[in-house]
Amino acid sequence: MDTQNPSAPSRAQSRIAGKNHSHAGGLSHDNARHTTRFTVIGNHLAQHPELSGLAIGLGVHIQSLPAGARVDIKTLAARFPEGATRIAAALRELETHGYLRRERQRTPAGRIVTRTISCNQPGRQGNAQDHPAPPRRTRTPAPRKPLPAVPQPAYPAPTLLQTATDLLTDLRRHDPRLLLSEQDTAHLVPGVAAWLERDVGPTAVRHTLTTDLPPEPLCRPAALLAHRLTAQLPAPPPFRALAPPPDVRHPLQTCDGCDRAFRAPEPGGCCRDCRSDLLEAA
């Protein structure tokens, strides 16, 4: 014999218990549990203190509709007895309080359409699957335009290149717009070294690079400096033949043969005449 569960409600008790008690002079509920064709509505909408009755009713109606249903003013005015003006005002109420969002989008065919999004809990970020965001157009970054070529030194000695680097990194002290990146500095160093190699001092090079700059912001300061280093490159200095070494004057020494003075690098030895006499005697 089967044992019945004494705690299981009977068919007569299928209505929700605890909410069917009547109160004298007040509201009582005769509720039955819905199992199909129902919509969960938050009390924040159903009992909203600021929304009009029409706005609350439209909000409940819209939340009960399936995705893709038309909820424009013309469609709603045909469905309800209120006119288009009142329907439009109620929709604005729902939009103001966050229950509706209306977005204008362009279709693949080029038409502009209005997309209405129903929010059953204002302030909550919707699920991306429920409310897919419209695709965003991303811009592919343009490749960086290469800097102009700069002159190259004939003998890039380390000290020469270091002097050129120090000169370029110091330009920002003369004009903040000439703050150069490490990559731009490395590109410009040979050009400055070529100037220094041509007997142009650092002060003259700095003056060429910082004088008469345009007043507006510099979009590519390194490109401007590269142009100046190339366009205003001075001519090589004139060729100068090496000067002959100076005559060496040795100190006076005393000749061992005749006691006369003669010039020699070290003491001792004979003068020219005595050396000649010694050669003839031999």
C-alpha positions, 0 to 999 in steps of 0.5 A, spaced: 500 500 500 502 506 497 504 511 503 501 518 501 506 525 503 502 528 508 505 535 506 503 535 499 498 540 498 491 537 495 488 540 488 484 544 492 490 548 495 494 549 489 492 557 489 498 560 493 497 560 500 499 565 505 497 571 500 489 569 500 487 572 506 482 577 506 483 583 510 477 588 512 476 594 508 483 592 504 485 589 498 485 581 498 488 577 492 485 571 489 492 568 486 493 562 482 500 560 480 502 561 472 505 555 469 505 558 461 504 565 458 506 569 464 511 575 464 515 577 471 514 584 472 518 588 478 514 592 483 519 598 481 515 598 475 508 596 477 508 601 483 513 606 480 511 613 484 513 617 478 510 614 472 503 615 470 498 609 469 499 609 462 506 609 462 506 603 467 501 599 463 505 600 456 511 598 460 508 592 462 505 591 455 512 592 452 516 587 457 511 582 455 512 582 448 517 577 444 523 580 441 522 583 434 515 586 436 513 593 433 512 598 439 512 604 435 507 610 436 503 608 431 502 600 432 501 602 440 496 607 438 492 602 434 492 597 440 490 601 445 484 606 446 489 612 448 491 617 442 498 617 439 500 624 443 498 620 450 502 614 447 508 618 445 508 622 452 508 615 456 514 612 452 518 618 453 516 617 461 519 610 460 525 612 457 526 618 462 526 613 467 530 608 464 525 602 462 526 604 454 532 606 450 531 608 443 537 608 438 538 610 431 542 605 427 543 604 419 541 598 416 546 594 411 541 597 405 543 604 408 536 606 411 536 609 418 531 605 423 530 606 430 531 600 435 527 600 441 530 596 447 526 594 453 529 594 460 526 590 465 531 593 471 533 600 469 541 601 471 543 594 470 548 593 464 544 588 459 547 581 457 550 582 451 547 576 448 540 579 450 542 586 447 547 586 442 551 592 441 551 595 434 558 593 430 563 599 431 567 601 426 575 601 428 580 605 424 586 601 422 592 606 425 596 609 419 603 607 418 608 612 421 611 616 415 619 615 415 623 621 417 627 624 411 634 622 410 640 626 414 647 627 412 652 622 414 659 623 417 665 621 414 668 618 420 663 617 425 667 617 431 664 615 438 666 622 441 663 625 435 656 621 435 656 622 443 656 630 442 651 630 437 646 626 441 647 631 447 646 636 443 639 633 440 637 631 447 638 638 450 634 642 444 628 641 449 631 646 454 630 651 448 624 649 445 619 644 449 616 642 442 623 639 440 622 634 445 625 628 441 623 620 442 629 615 442 628 613 435 628 620 432 634 622 436 638 616 433 635 618 426 638 625 427 645 624 430 648 622 424 646 628 421 648 633 427 655 629 427 656 631 419 655 638 421 660 638 427 665 634 422 665 640 418 668 645 423 661 647 425 661 648 433 655 645 437 652 652 438 652 654 431 648 647 430 643 649 435 642 656 433 640 653 426 635 648 429 632 652 433 631 659 430 625 661 426 621 655 428 613 656 426 609 659 431 604 653 431 605 646 434 610 642 431 606 635 429 613 632 427 619 636 430 624 630 428 622 631 420 623 639 421 630 638 424 632 632 419 630 637 413 634 643 416 640 638 417 640 636 410 637 643 406 642 647 410 648 643 410 654 647 410 660 646 405 666 642 407 672 646 410 677 648 405 683 643 404 689 645 408 696 642 407 699 640 413 704 645 416 712 642 416 714 640 422 718 646 426 726 646 426 729 643 432 734 647 435 738 642 440 742 645 446 749 648 445 755 643 447 762 643 447 767 640 442 771 635 445 777 636 440 777 644 440 773 646 445 768 650 441 761 650 442 756 647 437 749 644 437 747 637 439 742 633 442 747 630 448 753 632 451 760 629 448 762 629 441 766 633 436 763 639 432 763 639 424 770 641 423 773 636 428 769 630 425 772 632 418 779 632 420 778 625 423 775 623 417 781 626 413 786 623 417 783 616 417 
